[in-house]
Amino acid sequence: MSPKVGMAPLRREQIVRATIRCLAREGYARLTLKKVAREAGVSQGILHYYFADKRAILVATLAAVSRDLDRRVAAAQARGPRDPAARLRALVRACLEVAAGRPEFWVVFLEFWGEMTHDRRLRRVNADVYARTRRLLGRLIADGVRSGRFRAVEPGRAAAVVLGLVDGVSLQLTFDPAAFGVPEAARFCDEALARYLFREDRR
């Protein structure tokens, strides 16, 4: 039975959000389509209409948390100054706040990474997500280099370094929150990025 007109995006979102909650509680190994359907409040038939199997739901869930993080970053950047350094700080702060306030987001990434070890298709999806994020960061860093705020780094490689820093600190905030809070983590990142990216006369 086909869904009502306009219902498909809402149903998919409903199922994906239910999957995030299930993953946060039990992990991917214990995830079943029956549990997701029950959590989402839909029949298994409806769930199968949108997603063929667990892998398809996992891919959709990763895409959803990535989009959500993108929206949070864009909103944070829109509230502040437009210069590259301020936009980079806003990006880092938004990511850290998600790690501290929405730990289920990072649970999705970890569950995905665990499964992609043995699945070439999932590795390609992950590579695409990271490539897109590096491109976004690279454009921001290139703006900083052109403006003279950042030193003359290669934007693509610098983006990979920045992404590694943000990922590492975010993981600690999510899974070892006693180590430090968001303000301290943001200060650590700001100091590290200033040493790595900023010209000495601009620090």
C-alpha positions as CSV (number, residue, x, y, z in Angstrom):
1,M,0.0,0.0,0.0
2,S,1.5,3.3,-1.1
3,P,1.8,6.1,1.5
4,K,-0.4,9.2,1.4
5,V,0.8,12.1,-0.7
6,G,3.3,14.1,1.3
7,M,3.7,11.4,4.0
8,A,6.9,9.7,2.8
9,P,9.4,12.3,4.1
10,L,7.6,12.4,7.5
11,R,7.5,8.6,7.8
12,R,11.2,8.3,6.9
13,E,12.1,10.9,9.4
14,Q,9.9,9.2,12.0
15,I,11.7,5.8,11.4
16,V,15.2,7.4,11.4
17,R,14.6,9.2,14.7
18,A,13.3,5.9,16.2
19,T,16.5,4.2,14.9
20,I,18.7,6.8,16.6
21,R,16.9,6.1,19.9
22,C,17.3,2.4,19.5
23,L,21.0,2.6,18.6
24,A,21.6,4.8,21.6
25,R,20.0,2.3,23.9
26,E,21.1,-1.0,22.5
27,G,23.6,-0.6,19.7
28,Y,23.5,-1.9,16.1
29,A,24.1,-5.6,17.0
30,R,20.8,-5.8,19.0
31,L,18.9,-3.6,16.5
32,T,16.1,-5.3,14.8
33,L,13.5,-4.0,12.3
34,K,10.8,-5.2,14.7
35,K,12.3,-3.0,17.5
36,V,12.6,0.0,15.2
37,A,9.0,-0.4,14.0
38,R,7.7,-0.6,17.6
39,E,9.8,2.5,18.6
40,A,8.5,4.4,15.6
41,G,4.9,3.4,16.1
42,V,4.6,1.9,12.7
43,S,4.0,-1.6,11.3
44,Q,6.9,-3.7,10.0
45,G,5.2,-3.5,6.6
46,I,5.4,0.3,6.6
47,L,9.0,0.1,7.7
48,H,9.9,-2.3,4.9
49,Y,8.2,-0.1,2.4
50,Y,10.9,2.6,3.1
51,F,13.9,0.5,4.1
52,A,14.9,-2.9,2.7
53,D,17.1,-3.9,5.7
54,K,19.1,-2.8,8.7
55,R,22.0,-1.5,6.5
56,A,19.6,0.8,4.6
57,I,18.3,2.3,7.9
58,L,21.8,2.7,9.2
59,V,22.9,4.7,6.1
60,A,19.8,6.9,6.3
61,T,20.4,7.5,10.0
62,L,24.0,8.6,9.4
63,A,22.8,10.9,6.7
64,A,20.2,12.4,9.0
65,V,22.6,13.1,11.9
66,S,25.0,14.6,9.4
67,R,22.3,17.0,8.0
68,D,21.3,17.9,11.5
69,L,24.8,18.8,12.5
70,D,25.2,20.8,9.2
71,R,22.1,22.8,10.2
72,R,23.4,23.5,13.7
73,V,26.7,24.7,12.3
74,A,25.1,26.9,9.7
75,A,22.8,28.5,12.4
76,A,25.8,29.1,14.7
77,Q,27.8,30.7,11.9
78,A,24.8,32.9,10.9
79,R,24.6,34.3,14.4
80,G,28.2,35.6,14.5
81,P,30.7,37.6,12.4
82,R,31.4,36.5,8.9
83,D,35.2,36.5,8.9
84,P,36.8,33.0,8.4
85,A,38.2,32.8,11.9
86,A,34.9,33.5,13.6
87,R,33.1,31.1,11.3
88,L,35.6,28.4,12.1
89,R,35.2,28.9,15.8
90,A,31.4,28.8,15.4
91,L,31.7,25.5,13.6
92,V,33.9,24.0,16.3
93,R,31.7,25.2,19.1
94,A,28.6,23.8,17.4
95,C,30.2,20.4,17.0
96,L,31.3,20.3,20.6
97,E,27.9,21.3,21.9
98,V,26.3,18.5,19.9
99,A,28.8,16.0,21.4
100,A,28.0,17.2,24.9
101,G,24.2,17.7,24.5
102,R,23.3,15.1,22.0
103,P,25.6,12.1,22.6
104,E,23.3,9.8,20.6
105,F,24.7,11.5,17.4
106,W,28.1,10.2,18.1
107,V,26.7,6.8,19.0
108,V,25.3,6.6,15.4
109,F,28.8,7.4,14.0
110,L,30.5,4.8,16.2
111,E,27.9,2.1,15.3
112,F,28.3,2.9,11.6
113,W,32.1,2.8,11.8
114,G,32.0,-0.6,13.5
115,E,29.8,-2.0,10.7
116,M,31.8,-0.4,7.9
117,T,34.9,-2.3,8.8
118,H,33.5,-5.4,7.0
119,D,31.2,-3.6,4.4
120,R,32.7,-1.9,1.4
121,R,29.4,-0.1,0.7
122,L,29.4,1.5,4.1
123,R,33.0,2.5,3.8
124,R,32.1,4.4,0.6
125,V,29.2,6.2,2.4
126,N,31.6,7.2,5.2
127,A,34.2,8.4,2.7
128,D,31.6,10.5,1.0
129,V,30.5,12.1,4.3
130,Y,34.1,12.9,5.3
131,A,35.0,14.2,1.8
132,R,32.0,16.6,1.8
133,T,33.0,17.8,5.3
134,R,36.6,18.4,4.3
135,R,35.4,20.3,1.2
136,L,33.3,22.6,3.4
137,L,36.2,23.1,5.8
138,G,38.6,23.6,3.0
139,R,36.5,26.4,1.5
140,L,36.4,28.1,4.8
141,I,40.2,27.8,5.3
142,A,40.9,29.0,1.8
143,D,38.9,32.1,2.6
144,G,41.1,32.7,5.6
145,V,44.2,32.2,3.6
146,R,43.0,34.7,0.9
147,S,42.1,37.2,3.5
148,G,45.5,37.0,5.1
149,R,44.1,35.8,8.4
150,F,45.4,32.3,8.0
151,R,48.9,31.3,7.0
152,A,49.5,29.8,3.6
153,V,48.4,26.2,4.2
154,E,47.0,23.8,1.6
155,P,43.2,24.0,2.4
156,G,42.4,20.3,1.8
157,R,45.1,19.0,4.0
158,A,44.4,21.6,6.7
159,A,40.7,20.6,6.6
160,A,41.6,17.0,7.4
161,V,43.7,18.2,10.4
162,V,40.9,20.4,11.7
163,L,38.3,17.6,11.2
164,G,40.6,15.2,13.1
165,L,40.8,17.7,16.0
166,V,37.1,18.2,16.2
167,D,36.3,14.5,15.9
168,G,38.8,13.6,18.7
169,V,37.6,16.2,21.2
170,S,34.0,15.5,20.4
171,L,34.4,11.8,21.1
172,Q,35.9,12.6,24.5
173,L,33.1,15.0,25.3
174,T,30.5,12.3,24.4
175,F,32.1,9.3,26.1
176,D,34.2,10.9,28.9
177,P,32.4,14.0,29.9
178,A,34.3,14.2,33.2
179,A,37.5,15.1,31.2
180,F,36.3,18.6,30.4
181,G,33.2,20.6,29.5
182,V,32.3,22.4,26.3
183,P,33.9,25.8,27.3
184,E,37.2,24.3,28.2
185,A,37.1,22.0,25.1
186,A,36.3,25.0,22.9
187,R,39.3,26.9,24.4
188,F,41.6,24.0,23.7
189,C,40.5,23.8,20.1
190,D,40.7,27.6,19.6
191,E,44.3,27.6,21.0
192,A,45.3,24.6,18.8
193,L,43.8,26.1,15.7
194,A,45.4,29.5,16.3
195,R,48.8,27.8,16.5
196,Y,48.1,25.7,13.4
197,L,46.3,28.2,11.1
198,F,46.8,31.8,12.2
199,R,49.7,33.9,11.0
200,E,51.9,34.9,13.9
201,D,51.0,38.5,13.5
202,R,47.3,37.7,13.7
203,R,47.2,35.4,16.8
